[in-house]
Amino acid sequence: MKVRRVFIVVPSLIPTGPIKGAAALCNNLIKHLPVTLVILKPAIGDGIAIEPNVQLLHLGHFRRWKDKYYRYRDILHEAGGREYAVSISYGLSSDILNLFMRRHAIIISSVRGNLPKNYRYDYGWPGFPVSLIHLLLLRRFDRVVSMSYGMTQQLCRFGIRRLTAIANFLDETHLEQFKIPFNKTSDSIRFVFLASLSKRKRPELVINAIANLRKQGIDCWLDIIGDGPLRSALTSIVVQKGLSPYVIFHGQLNHPYEILQKSDGMVLPSESEGTPRAAMEALFFGIPCILRDVDANRDLIIHGENGMLFSRDEELTGVMASMIKTLNQDKIGKKENLLPSTFRQDINVQKFMELIYQ
């Protein structure tokens, strides 16, 4: 069997969900194959742990895309071209560069969510045509990885046929070091919201639900981890509703795991998700989650066992109240790991290995 060399292309090293997913893949494939992480932009943030054996190729110091193209093409040629090199890309800019490498490597795109919905929420009305262009580009890849059966069906509807479903997964080995013993010292219930403060993530719904629950006499608190364009508006809502002592804004944290593990439940009411990495991290630490019943969330959450699902905005307060009741009755308690087996690291790394050697 020929030893493949794997190149994983990312826009930057800012610690977003997709970049963490790429890092998890790097850190696990390096146990079996030579791996190079290719970074297109100079932006680098803290919080991305890369194994020392993973080679880094920084293309950010090239200002012109033409220069990035030629440099990456030459690297793939040196690695043996399509016979030996496999290039896996994350995100639109990475996919565009990767598409031009089809003569020089086996090219694979890892799609991380519902592109039409995500682009519309993130970029407004121009996002929809951009998502269509992105989807058309994916038709030319040797293989496209989706994170769920539902995403695979959606991509099929856009004429993409060379599809493989591989669930999102965490770098579990890295996360183990952040585990702390569970020691609940208060009868109050703490929820956590861990995501960008953006329209698609709907953080205002969680704040309103906390206000409703407190009006019912339920002692609940909310930790908000993340930053974004809605920060100022959300702060105003908290003040107006008299929730300042009970809703704490922590901003963007590279390592939110201590706050996460001290919570009783996570709430993410996003309108669209691939498979939310924050929720997977919560489940890994034994924290049940309340998620909207969209996309791959219904694969991640087994209702009543590791969390709860809701469909309409007006259901959220009632679902959070139900979780509080079950937490108090220990029906959903802190367990060692609440991640379903289909999202575990070893299973999905093996699927990538099989894909690379197809």
C-alpha positions as CSV (number, residue, x, y, z in Angstrom):
1,M,0.0,0.0,0.0
2,K,1.4,3.4,-1.0
3,V,2.0,5.8,2.0
4,R,-0.1,8.8,1.3
5,R,0.9,12.3,2.5
6,V,-2.1,14.3,3.8
7,F,-2.4,18.1,3.5
8,I,-5.1,19.8,5.4
9,V,-5.9,23.4,4.2
10,V,-7.5,25.9,6.5
11,P,-8.2,29.7,6.1
12,S,-6.4,30.6,9.4
13,L,-5.6,29.4,12.9
14,I,-8.4,31.4,14.6
15,P,-10.0,28.9,16.9
16,T,-13.4,28.5,15.3
17,G,-15.3,25.2,15.2
18,P,-14.1,24.2,11.7
19,I,-10.5,25.0,12.5
20,K,-10.7,23.0,15.7
21,G,-12.1,20.1,13.6
22,A,-9.2,20.4,11.2
23,A,-6.8,20.4,14.1
24,A,-8.4,17.3,15.6
25,L,-8.0,15.5,12.2
26,C,-4.3,16.6,12.0
27,N,-3.5,15.4,15.5
28,N,-5.0,12.0,14.9
29,L,-3.9,11.3,11.3
30,I,-0.3,12.1,12.3
31,K,-0.3,8.8,14.3
32,H,-0.6,7.0,10.9
33,L,0.5,9.2,8.1
34,P,2.7,12.3,7.3
35,V,0.5,15.4,7.7
36,T,1.0,19.0,6.8
37,L,-1.4,21.8,7.9
38,V,-1.6,24.5,5.3
39,I,-2.7,28.0,6.6
40,L,-3.8,30.5,4.0
41,K,-4.0,33.7,6.0
42,P,-1.6,35.1,8.6
43,A,-4.3,35.3,11.3
44,I,-3.3,33.1,14.3
45,G,-5.1,32.8,17.6
46,D,-4.4,31.0,20.8
47,G,-6.2,27.8,21.7
48,I,-5.4,25.6,18.7
49,A,-3.2,22.7,19.8
50,I,-1.2,21.1,17.0
51,E,0.9,18.0,17.6
52,P,4.7,18.7,17.0
53,N,5.0,16.1,14.3
54,V,2.5,18.0,12.1
55,Q,4.3,20.1,9.6
56,L,3.0,23.7,9.1
57,L,3.0,25.4,5.7
58,H,2.2,29.1,6.2
59,L,1.0,30.7,2.9
60,G,-0.2,33.9,4.7
61,H,3.0,35.8,4.0
62,F,2.2,35.5,0.2
63,R,0.0,38.6,-0.5
64,R,-1.1,37.4,-4.0
65,W,-3.3,34.3,-4.4
66,K,-1.2,33.5,-7.5
67,D,1.8,33.1,-5.3
68,K,0.0,30.9,-2.8
69,Y,-1.2,28.7,-5.7
70,Y,2.3,28.2,-7.2
71,R,3.9,27.5,-3.8
72,Y,1.2,25.0,-2.8
73,R,1.3,23.4,-6.3
74,D,5.1,22.9,-6.0
75,I,4.8,21.3,-2.5
76,L,2.2,18.8,-3.8
77,H,4.4,18.0,-6.8
78,E,7.3,17.3,-4.4
79,A,5.0,15.1,-2.4
80,G,4.4,12.9,-5.4
81,G,1.3,14.5,-7.0
82,R,-2.1,12.7,-7.2
83,E,-0.4,9.3,-6.7
84,Y,0.7,10.1,-3.2
85,A,-0.8,13.5,-2.1
86,V,-4.3,14.0,-0.6
87,S,-5.5,17.6,0.1
88,I,-8.4,18.1,2.4
89,S,-9.9,21.6,2.6
90,Y,-12.1,23.4,5.2
91,G,-14.1,26.5,4.2
92,L,-14.8,28.4,1.0
93,S,-11.3,30.0,0.5
94,S,-9.6,26.7,1.2
95,D,-11.9,24.9,-1.2
96,I,-11.2,27.4,-4.0
97,L,-7.4,26.9,-3.6
98,N,-7.9,23.2,-3.4
99,L,-10.0,23.0,-6.5
100,F,-7.1,24.3,-8.6
101,M,-4.9,21.5,-7.2
102,R,-6.9,18.7,-8.8
103,R,-4.1,17.8,-11.2
104,H,-1.6,17.7,-8.3
105,A,-3.4,15.9,-5.5
106,I,-6.6,13.9,-4.7
107,I,-8.8,16.8,-3.5
108,I,-11.4,16.4,-0.7
109,S,-13.7,19.0,0.8
110,S,-15.0,18.8,4.4
111,V,-18.4,20.6,4.5
112,R,-19.1,21.8,8.0
113,G,-22.8,22.8,7.8
114,N,-25.9,23.8,5.9
115,L,-24.2,26.2,3.4
116,P,-27.3,28.1,2.2
117,K,-28.6,28.8,5.7
118,N,-25.2,29.6,7.2
119,Y,-24.2,32.0,4.4
120,R,-27.5,33.7,4.5
121,Y,-27.3,34.3,8.3
122,D,-23.6,35.3,8.2
123,Y,-23.6,37.5,5.1
124,G,-27.2,38.6,4.5
125,W,-28.8,38.4,1.1
126,P,-25.5,38.0,-0.9
127,G,-24.8,34.9,1.1
128,F,-27.3,32.8,-0.8
129,P,-25.7,33.1,-4.3
130,V,-22.3,32.7,-2.7
131,S,-23.5,29.4,-1.2
132,L,-24.8,28.2,-4.6
133,I,-21.4,29.0,-6.2
134,H,-19.7,27.1,-3.3
135,L,-22.0,24.1,-3.8
136,L,-21.3,24.1,-7.6
137,L,-17.6,24.1,-6.9
138,L,-18.0,21.0,-4.7
139,R,-19.1,19.0,-7.8
140,R,-15.6,19.0,-9.1
141,F,-13.9,17.5,-6.0
142,D,-12.8,13.9,-5.9
143,R,-14.7,13.4,-2.7
144,V,-16.9,15.5,-0.3
145,V,-17.2,14.8,3.4
146,S,-20.4,15.7,5.1
147,M,-21.1,15.4,8.8
148,S,-24.5,13.7,8.8
149,Y,-27.0,11.8,6.8
150,G,-29.2,14.9,6.5
151,M,-26.3,17.0,5.1
152,T,-25.5,14.2,2.7
153,Q,-29.0,14.3,1.3
154,Q,-28.9,18.1,1.0
155,L,-25.7,17.9,-1.0
156,C,-27.1,15.2,-3.2
157,R,-29.9,17.6,-4.1
158,F,-27.3,20.0,-5.5
159,G,-25.9,17.4,-7.8
160,I,-22.9,16.4,-5.6
161,R,-22.5,12.6,-5.9
162,R,-19.0,11.6,-4.5
163,L,-20.1,11.9,-0.9
164,T,-18.9,10.3,2.3
165,A,-20.6,10.9,5.7
166,I,-18.1,11.2,8.6
167,A,-19.4,12.6,11.8
168,N,-17.7,15.6,13.5
169,F,-15.3,14.5,16.3
170,L,-13.2,16.1,19.0
171,D,-9.5,15.7,19.8
172,E,-10.4,13.7,22.9
173,T,-6.8,13.2,23.9
174,H,-6.2,16.9,24.1
175,L,-9.4,17.6,26.0
176,E,-8.7,15.0,28.7
177,Q,-6.2,17.3,30.4
178,F,-9.0,19.9,31.1
179,K,-11.3,17.5,33.0
180,I,-12.0,18.5,36.6
181,P,-13.9,16.6,39.3
182,F,-17.6,17.3,39.5
183,N,-18.5,18.9,42.8
184,K,-21.8,20.7,42.8
185,T,-21.9,23.2,45.7
186,S,-25.2,25.1,45.1
187,D,-28.9,24.2,44.5
188,S,-29.1,26.9,41.7
189,I,-29.0,25.8,38.1
190,R,-26.3,27.2,35.8
191,F,-26.8,27.1,32.1
192,V,-24.1,28.0,29.6
193,F,-24.2,29.5,26.1
194,L,-21.0,28.9,24.2
195,A,-21.0,30.3,20.6
196,S,-20.5,33.5,18.6
197,L,-23.0,36.3,19.5
198,S,-24.6,36.4,16.1
199,K,-28.0,36.2,14.5
200,R,-27.7,32.6,13.5
201,K,-26.8,31.5,17.0
202,R,-29.9,33.3,18.6
203,P,-28.4,34.1,22.0
204,E,-31.2,36.5,22.9
205,L,-33.6,33.5,23.2
206,V,-31.6,32.0,26.0
207,I,-31.5,35.4,27.9
208,N,-35.3,35.7,27.5
209,A,-35.8,32.1,28.7
210,I,-33.7,32.8,31.8
211,A,-35.9,35.9,32.5
212,N,-39.0,33.8,32.1
213,L,-37.7,31.1,34.4
214,R,-36.7,33.5,37.1
215,K,-40.2,35.1,37.0
216,Q,-41.5,31.6,37.8
217,G,-39.3,31.6,40.9
218,I,-36.7,29.2,39.5
219,D,-33.1,30.0,40.6
220,C,-31.1,29.8,37.4
221,W,-28.1,31.6,36.0
222,L,-26.5,31.9,32.6
223,D,-22.8,32.1,31.6
224,I,-22.3,33.5,28.1
225,I,-19.0,32.6,26.5
226,G,-18.2,34.1,23.1
227,D,-18.2,37.5,21.3
228,G,-19.7,39.0,18.2
229,P,-21.8,41.7,16.7
230,L,-24.7,41.3,19.1
231,R,-22.7,41.8,22.3
232,S,-23.8,45.4,22.9
233,A,-27.5,44.7,22.2
234,L,-27.5,41.6,24.4
235,T,-25.9,43.6,27.2
236,S,-28.7,46.1,27.0
237,I,-31.4,43.4,27.1
238,V,-29.8,41.9,30.2
239,V,-29.8,45.4,31.9
240,Q,-33.4,46.1,30.9
241,K,-34.7,42.8,32.2
242,G,-32.8,43.3,35.5
243,L,-30.7,40.2,34.9
244,S,-27.2,41.7,35.4
245,P,-26.5,39.6,38.6
246,Y,-27.6,36.4,36.9
247,V,-26.3,36.6,33.3
248,I,-22.5,36.8,33.0
249,F,-20.6,37.7,29.8
250,H,-17.2,36.1,29.7
251,G,-16.2,37.1,26.2
252,Q,-14.2,34.9,23.9
253,L,-12.2,32.3,25.9
254,N,-9.6,30.0,24.3
255,H,-10.1,27.5,27.1
256,P,-13.7,27.7,28.4
257,Y,-13.7,24.3,29.9
258,E,-13.7,25.1,33.6
259,I,-16.8,27.3,33.2
260,L,-18.3,24.7,31.0
261,Q,-17.8,21.9,33.5
262,K,-19.3,23.9,36.4
263,S,-22.5,24.3,34.4
264,D,-25.5,22.0,34.7
265,G,-26.6,22.3,31.0
266,M,-25.7,24.0,27.7
267,V,-28.3,25.8,25.6
268,L,-27.6,26.5,21.9
269,P,-30.8,27.6,20.0
270,S,-28.9,28.1,16.6
271,E,-31.1,28.3,13.5
272,S,-28.5,26.2,11.6
273,E,-25.6,24.0,12.6
274,G,-23.3,21.4,11.1
275,T,-22.7,19.5,14.3
276,P,-22.0,22.1,17.0
277,R,-18.5,21.6,18.4
278,A,-19.4,23.4,21.6
279,A,-22.2,21.0,22.3
280,M,-19.9,18.0,21.6
281,E,-17.3,19.4,24.1
282,A,-20.1,19.8,26.7
283,L,-21.3,16.3,26.1
284,F,-17.7,15.0,26.3
285,F,-17.5,16.6,29.8
286,G,-20.8,15.1,30.8
287,I,-22.9,18.3,30.4
288,P,-26.4,17.7,28.8
289,C,-27.4,20.0,26.0
290,I,-30.6,21.7,24.8
291,L,-30.4,22.2,21.0
292,R,-32.8,23.2,18.3
293,D,-34.1,20.2,16.3
294,V,-32.1,21.1,13.1
295,D,-29.5,19.5,10.9
296,A,-27.2,17.0,12.7
297,N,-28.4,18.0,16.2
298,R,-31.0,15.3,16.1
299,D,-28.2,12.8,15.6
300,L,-26.2,14.2,18.5
301,I,-28.9,14.4,21.1
302,I,-30.9,11.4,22.3
303,H,-33.8,13.2,23.9
304,G,-34.0,12.6,27.6
305,E,-30.7,10.8,27.8
306,N,-28.0,13.3,27.0
307,G,-30.1,16.4,26.5
308,M,-33.3,17.7,24.9
309,L,-34.4,19.1,21.5
310,F,-36.9,21.9,20.7
311,S,-38.4,23.2,17.5
312,R,-40.0,26.5,18.0
313,D,-38.7,29.6,19.8
314,E,-41.6,29.7,22.3
315,E,-40.8,26.1,23.4
316,L,-37.4,27.0,24.8
317,T,-38.4,28.1,28.3
318,G,-40.5,25.0,28.8
319,V,-37.8,22.7,27.6
320,M,-35.3,24.4,30.0
321,A,-37.8,24.0,32.8
322,S,-38.1,20.3,32.0
323,M,-34.3,19.9,32.0
324,I,-34.1,21.6,35.4
325,K,-36.8,19.2,36.7
326,T,-34.9,16.1,35.4
327,L,-31.6,17.4,36.7
328,N,-33.2,17.8,40.1
329,Q,-34.5,14.3,39.9
330,D,-31.1,13.0,38.6
331,K,-32.7,11.6,35.5
332,I,-30.1,13.5,33.4
333,G,-27.0,13.7,35.6
334,K,-23.4,14.3,35.1
335,K,-21.8,11.2,33.5
336,E,-18.3,10.5,32.4
337,N,-19.1,11.1,28.7
338,L,-22.4,11.8,27.0
339,L,-21.2,11.8,23.4
340,P,-22.9,9.1,21.3
341,S,-20.5,6.5,20.0
342,T,-20.9,7.6,16.4
343,F,-19.2,10.9,17.3
344,R,-16.2,9.3,19.0
345,Q,-12.7,10.1,17.8
346,D,-11.3,6.6,17.0
347,I,-14.3,5.6,14.8
348,N,-14.2,8.7,12.7
349,V,-10.5,8.9,12.3
350,Q,-10.7,5.3,10.9
351,K,-13.3,6.4,8.4
352,F,-10.9,9.2,7.2
353,M,-8.2,6.7,6.8
354,E,-10.4,4.5,4.7
355,L,-11.4,7.5,2.6
356,I,-7.7,8.6,2.0
357,Y,-6.9,5.1,0.7
358,Q,-9.9,4.6,-1.5
